[in-house]
């Protein structure tokens, strides 16, 4: 039988573990990629633009557009700007205070939360 030092309940263990990972830079970056991919997909759907058409407008392959929509691309500002232009959208970035964090980060901590929103 596996013994653990922490005898707290599983729900608290999960909550604590999730809170730890929410502070991880890679976790945050992954969330931002998914969020941006969802916004691009939504803009495509609203405007009736297919993956093939977006690829044509960007001069990229359809496979690249698939990677974008799967959240497998590390976007540059240049790429996001080109996508927003190809979809006739305005690109806005908002950096907002993290409402979940109540203390100031240590100077050696990585950035823990960035919000990129409003690809409309």
Secondary structure, DSSP 8 states (H G I E B T S, - for coil): ----S--S-HHHHHHHHHHHHHT-HHHHHHHHHHHHHHHHHHHHHHHT--HHHHHHHHT--HHHHHHHHHT-S---HHHHHHHHHHTT--B-------TT--S---TTS---------B-
